[in-house]
Amino acid sequence: MVYAIVRNGSGQTKVAVGDVISIDLVQAAEGENVQLPALMLVDGENVTAGADAASVKVDAEVLGGLKGPKISIQKYKNKTGYKKRLGHRQKYTQVKITGISK
């Protein structure tokens, strides 16, 4: 089985051809192709990592955008009457892995 480890924002994700994953927001239109930076490629018993993995290309097709879960932020200071409520939803791009090549 062929799979790759790609950089996804501040983290890493294991992907194979046909997988649908959510990555940090990418400025690309729906249906457009993007390339993800590969950190490692595993092809059976052969492992390509480090400087050799720079030549590995992981192609993905943009399926659309989505938002993550709502995060509630509350700030409070005692005896001053200061209260503040905020919310945040991280934006993601959903992509389908179409190819992994050396």
C-alpha positions as CSV (number, residue, x, y, z in Angstrom):
1,M,0.0,0.0,0.0
2,V,1.3,3.5,-0.9
3,Y,0.7,6.3,1.5
4,A,2.4,9.6,2.3
5,I,2.7,11.9,5.3
6,V,1.9,15.5,4.3
7,R,2.3,18.8,6.1
8,N,-1.1,20.2,7.1
9,G,-0.7,23.7,8.7
10,S,1.0,23.1,12.0
11,G,0.4,19.3,11.9
12,Q,0.9,16.3,9.7
13,T,-1.7,13.9,8.1
14,K,-1.4,10.4,6.7
15,V,-3.0,10.2,3.2
16,A,-3.5,7.7,0.5
17,V,-5.1,8.0,-3.0
18,G,-8.8,8.5,-2.7
19,D,-8.8,9.9,0.8
20,V,-10.9,13.0,1.6
21,I,-9.3,15.2,4.3
22,S,-9.7,18.7,5.7
23,I,-6.7,21.0,5.6
24,D,-6.1,24.6,6.7
25,L,-7.8,27.1,4.4
26,V,-6.3,27.2,0.9
27,Q,-7.2,30.0,-1.6
28,A,-8.3,27.8,-4.5
29,A,-11.5,27.4,-6.3
30,E,-13.7,24.3,-6.1
31,G,-12.5,21.7,-8.6
32,E,-9.0,23.2,-8.8
33,N,-5.9,21.0,-8.2
34,V,-3.4,21.8,-5.4
35,Q,-0.1,20.2,-4.4
36,L,0.6,19.3,-0.7
37,P,4.2,19.2,0.7
38,A,5.2,15.6,1.4
39,L,7.4,14.8,4.4
40,M,7.5,11.0,3.9
41,L,6.4,8.4,1.4
42,V,5.9,4.7,2.2
43,D,5.7,2.3,-0.8
44,G,5.5,-1.2,0.5
45,E,8.8,-1.7,2.3
46,N,10.5,1.3,0.7
47,V,10.5,4.5,2.8
48,T,11.4,7.9,1.4
49,A,11.9,10.6,3.9
50,G,14.0,13.7,4.7
51,A,15.6,15.5,1.7
52,D,14.6,12.6,-0.6
53,A,10.9,13.4,0.1
54,A,11.2,16.8,-1.5
55,S,10.7,15.2,-4.9
56,V,7.5,13.5,-3.8
57,K,4.3,15.2,-5.1
58,V,0.9,14.7,-3.5
59,D,-1.9,16.0,-5.8
60,A,-5.3,16.9,-4.4
61,E,-8.6,18.3,-5.8
62,V,-10.4,20.9,-3.9
63,L,-14.0,19.8,-3.0
64,G,-15.0,22.9,-1.1
65,G,-14.8,24.8,2.2
66,L,-16.1,24.1,5.6
67,K,-15.9,25.4,9.1
68,G,-14.7,23.7,12.3
69,P,-16.6,23.5,15.6
70,K,-17.5,26.7,17.4
71,I,-15.1,27.6,20.2
72,S,-16.5,29.8,23.0
73,I,-14.1,32.3,24.6
74,Q,-15.1,34.0,27.9
75,K,-13.0,36.6,29.7
76,Y,-13.8,37.8,33.2
77,K,-12.2,40.0,35.8
78,N,-13.3,39.9,39.3
79,K,-14.7,43.1,41.0
80,T,-14.5,45.3,37.9
81,G,-17.6,44.4,36.0
82,Y,-15.5,43.3,33.0
83,K,-17.0,40.4,31.0
84,K,-16.4,39.6,27.4
85,R,-17.7,36.7,25.2
86,L,-16.2,35.8,21.9
87,G,-16.6,32.9,19.5
88,H,-14.4,31.4,16.7
89,R,-14.9,28.9,13.9
90,Q,-11.7,27.9,12.1
91,K,-12.1,27.7,8.3
92,Y,-10.9,24.5,6.5
93,T,-10.7,23.3,2.9
94,Q,-11.9,19.8,2.1
95,V,-9.7,18.1,-0.5
96,K,-9.6,14.6,-2.2
97,I,-6.2,13.0,-2.8
98,T,-5.9,12.2,-6.5
99,G,-2.3,11.1,-6.9
100,I,1.0,10.4,-5.2
101,S,4.1,10.4,-7.4
102,K,7.9,10.5,-7.0
